[in-house]
């Protein structure tokens, strides 16, 4: 499949900027590429970065660690069964942590206020209905530095699914190619060239040129990722674009 390998992208960055490896070492280009990949992933969440984590909630524990590398959670489904995830899932409502604390306050009053997500003292137990985010995922493994806070606190070991977007593995690791380098090579190149000309501090017209090229390319890619990939012809109908015909 057409696209970039790490070596090919590095060669093109040096070729476009006319700067050799003395200035643009592998380590320097690696930083450009990583920054470009983060920019693309933050500006355009892709289906390729969608993941699902299944597991079991711990009874009387109102927190769950964020999945490894989680960028954001798209939804949480909790099942009434403690044995399987077949057909009885309920979607939790996402709220702010303050909302969940207030819910506990209304149940117990000021004496039962939960100030910390990890404080389960006097917590309301039952089947979870709400969740809130706290902290952030800062590790390549499930982390206690951030996660989800539930209310009511689970009163049993319910099965769950967390639907989330994950930080994709970059070209620095998958040197033969990634989803972005294969399906959005021009956008990745333009984003890298913006980083490169920013590093070189000019020429400003070249930095502006590639910034505009990147913005145009990502809009086109977004049309496919957020448009065509999220619909089908049967349920949504065929996309019809009017084409102007020449005047007689």
C-alpha positions as CSV (number, residue, x, y, z in Angstrom):
1,X,0.0,0.0,0.0
2,X,1.2,3.5,-0.8
3,X,2.2,5.7,2.1
4,X,5.2,6.4,4.2
5,X,7.6,4.3,6.1
6,X,9.7,6.1,8.7
7,X,12.7,6.1,6.4
8,X,10.8,7.4,3.5
9,X,9.2,10.2,5.5
10,X,12.5,11.3,7.0
11,X,14.0,11.4,3.4
12,X,11.2,13.5,2.1
13,X,11.4,16.0,5.0
14,X,15.1,16.5,4.3
15,X,14.4,16.7,0.6
16,X,11.6,19.3,0.8
17,X,13.6,21.5,3.3
18,X,17.0,20.9,1.6
19,X,18.5,20.2,5.0
20,X,20.8,17.2,5.5
21,X,21.1,14.8,8.4
22,X,23.8,17.0,10.1
23,X,21.0,19.4,11.2
24,X,18.0,17.1,10.8
25,X,19.2,14.0,12.7
26,X,17.0,11.0,13.2
27,X,16.3,12.2,16.8
28,X,15.3,15.6,15.6
29,X,13.0,14.3,12.8
30,X,11.6,11.8,15.3
31,X,10.4,14.7,17.4
32,X,8.9,16.5,14.4
33,X,7.0,13.3,13.4
34,X,5.7,12.6,16.9
35,X,4.5,16.2,17.3
36,X,2.8,16.0,13.9
37,X,1.1,12.7,14.8
38,X,-0.2,14.1,18.1
39,X,-1.6,17.1,16.2
40,X,-3.4,15.0,13.8
41,X,-4.8,12.7,16.5
42,X,-6.0,15.6,18.6
43,X,-7.6,17.5,15.7
44,X,-9.2,14.4,14.1
45,X,-10.3,11.4,16.2
46,X,-10.2,8.4,13.8
47,X,-12.1,5.1,13.8
48,X,-8.7,3.4,13.7
49,X,-8.1,4.7,17.3
50,X,-11.4,3.4,18.7
51,X,-11.1,0.6,21.3
52,X,-13.2,-1.3,23.7
53,X,-12.1,-2.5,27.1
54,X,-14.2,-5.2,28.9
55,X,-13.9,-6.1,32.6
56,X,-15.7,-6.4,35.9
57,X,-16.4,-3.6,38.3
58,X,-15.4,-4.2,41.9
59,X,-18.3,-4.2,44.4
60,X,-18.2,-1.2,46.8
61,X,-15.5,0.5,44.7
62,X,-16.7,3.7,42.9
63,X,-13.7,4.1,40.7
64,X,-12.2,2.4,37.6
65,X,-8.8,3.1,36.2
66,X,-8.6,4.7,32.7
67,X,-7.6,2.3,29.9
68,X,-3.9,2.4,28.9
69,X,-3.2,5.4,26.5
70,X,-6.8,6.6,26.7
71,X,-7.3,10.0,25.0
72,X,-11.0,10.3,25.8
73,X,-13.9,8.0,26.8
74,X,-16.8,7.8,24.3
75,X,-19.2,5.8,26.5
76,X,-19.5,3.3,29.3
77,X,-21.9,0.4,29.2
78,X,-22.6,-1.6,32.4
79,X,-24.4,-4.9,32.3
80,X,-26.9,-6.1,34.9
81,X,-25.2,-9.5,34.9
82,X,-22.1,-10.3,36.9
83,X,-21.4,-13.3,34.6
84,X,-21.5,-12.0,31.0
85,X,-22.1,-9.1,28.7
86,X,-25.0,-10.5,26.7
87,X,-27.9,-8.2,25.9
88,X,-28.6,-6.4,29.2
89,X,-26.3,-3.5,29.0
90,X,-27.2,0.0,30.2
91,X,-25.4,3.2,29.1
92,X,-24.2,5.4,31.9
93,X,-24.8,9.2,31.8
94,X,-21.7,11.3,31.9
95,X,-21.7,14.0,34.5
96,X,-19.2,16.3,36.2
97,X,-17.6,15.0,39.4
98,X,-19.3,17.8,41.3
99,X,-22.7,16.5,40.2
100,X,-21.9,13.0,41.6
101,X,-20.7,14.5,44.9
102,X,-23.9,16.5,45.2
103,X,-25.9,13.3,44.6
104,X,-24.2,11.8,47.6
105,X,-24.8,15.0,49.6
106,X,-28.5,14.7,49.0
107,X,-28.5,11.2,50.3
108,X,-26.4,11.7,53.4
109,X,-26.1,15.4,54.0
110,X,-22.9,17.4,54.7
111,X,-21.6,14.6,57.0
112,X,-21.5,12.1,54.1
113,X,-19.9,14.4,51.5
114,X,-17.4,12.7,49.2
115,X,-14.6,15.1,48.4
116,X,-12.4,12.5,46.7
117,X,-13.2,10.0,44.0
118,X,-11.5,7.3,46.0
119,X,-13.4,8.0,49.2
120,X,-16.2,5.4,49.4
121,X,-17.2,6.3,53.0
122,X,-21.0,6.3,53.2
123,X,-21.3,6.1,49.5
124,X,-24.6,5.3,47.8
125,X,-24.6,1.8,46.5
126,X,-26.6,0.2,43.7
127,X,-26.5,-0.2,40.0
128,X,-24.4,2.6,38.5
129,X,-26.2,5.3,36.6
130,X,-23.7,8.1,36.2
131,X,-19.9,8.5,35.7
132,X,-17.5,11.3,35.8
133,X,-13.8,11.6,34.7
134,X,-11.0,12.5,37.0
135,X,-7.2,12.8,36.5
136,X,-5.7,11.6,33.3
137,X,-4.2,8.5,31.7
138,X,-0.4,9.0,31.9
139,X,0.9,5.5,31.4
140,X,1.1,2.8,28.8
141,X,-0.8,0.5,31.2
142,X,-4.0,1.0,33.2
143,X,-3.3,3.8,35.6
144,X,-4.5,4.9,39.0
145,X,-3.6,8.6,38.1
146,X,-7.0,8.9,36.4
147,X,-10.1,7.2,35.5
148,X,-13.9,7.1,36.0
149,X,-15.9,7.8,39.1
150,X,-19.3,6.1,39.5
151,X,-22.5,6.9,41.2
152,X,-24.2,5.0,42.8
153,X,-21.2,2.9,43.8
154,X,-21.5,-0.6,42.3
155,X,-23.2,-3.0,44.8
156,X,-22.1,-6.1,42.8
157,X,-19.4,-7.2,40.4
158,X,-21.1,-6.0,37.3
159,X,-19.6,-6.5,33.8
160,X,-18.7,-3.4,31.9
161,X,-17.4,-2.1,28.6
162,X,-15.5,1.2,28.2
163,X,-15.6,2.6,24.6
164,X,-12.7,5.0,24.1
165,X,-10.1,6.5,21.7
166,X,-6.5,5.5,22.3
167,X,-3.2,7.2,21.4
168,X,-2.1,5.2,18.4
169,X,1.3,3.7,18.1
170,X,3.5,6.2,16.1
171,X,5.8,5.8,13.2
172,X,8.8,5.8,15.5
173,X,7.7,2.4,16.7
174,X,5.8,1.0,13.7
175,X,8.6,2.0,11.3
176,X,7.0,0.2,8.4
177,X,3.9,2.3,8.5
178,X,0.9,3.3,10.6
179,X,-2.7,4.1,9.8
180,X,-2.0,7.8,9.5
181,X,1.2,7.3,7.4
182,X,-0.6,4.9,5.0
183,X,-4.0,6.6,4.7
184,X,-3.1,10.3,5.3
185,X,0.6,10.5,4.1
186,X,0.3,14.0,2.6
187,X,-1.2,15.4,5.7
188,X,1.5,13.8,7.9
189,X,4.2,15.2,5.6
190,X,2.7,18.7,5.6
191,X,2.4,18.6,9.5
192,X,6.0,17.5,9.7
193,X,7.1,20.3,7.4
194,X,5.3,22.9,9.6
195,X,7.4,21.5,12.5
196,X,10.5,21.6,10.4
197,X,10.2,25.2,9.2
198,X,9.3,26.3,12.7
199,X,12.5,24.7,13.9
200,X,14.5,26.4,11.1
201,X,12.7,29.7,11.9
202,X,11.7,30.2,8.3
203,X,11.3,31.0,5.6
204,X,8.0,32.1,6.8
205,X,6.3,31.8,3.4
206,X,7.2,28.1,3.4
207,X,5.8,27.6,6.9
208,X,2.6,29.4,5.9
209,X,2.4,27.4,2.6
210,X,2.6,24.0,4.4
211,X,0.3,25.1,7.2
212,X,-2.4,25.9,4.6
213,X,-1.7,22.7,2.8
214,X,-2.1,20.8,6.0
215,X,-5.4,22.5,6.9
216,X,-6.8,21.8,3.5
217,X,-5.7,18.1,3.6
218,X,-7.1,17.5,7.1
219,X,-10.5,18.9,6.1
220,X,-10.6,16.5,3.2
221,X,-9.5,13.6,5.4
222,X,-12.1,14.6,8.1
223,X,-14.8,14.4,5.4
224,X,-14.0,10.8,5.0
225,X,-13.4,9.9,8.7
226,X,-16.3,11.8,10.1
227,X,-18.5,11.6,7.1
228,X,-18.4,8.6,4.8
229,X,-17.1,6.2,7.5
230,X,-20.0,7.2,9.9
231,X,-22.8,6.5,7.4
232,X,-23.9,4.0,4.8
233,X,-25.9,4.2,1.6
234,X,-28.8,2.0,2.9
235,X,-29.6,3.9,6.1
236,X,-28.4,7.4,5.2
237,X,-28.7,7.4,1.4
238,X,-26.1,8.0,-1.3
239,X,-24.2,11.3,-1.0
240,X,-25.1,13.4,-4.0
241,X,-22.9,16.4,-4.9
242,X,-24.4,18.7,-7.4
243,X,-22.2,19.2,-10.5
244,X,-22.7,22.4,-12.4
245,X,-23.1,21.9,-16.1
246,X,-21.8,24.5,-18.6
247,X,-24.3,27.0,-19.8
248,X,-25.7,26.3,-23.3
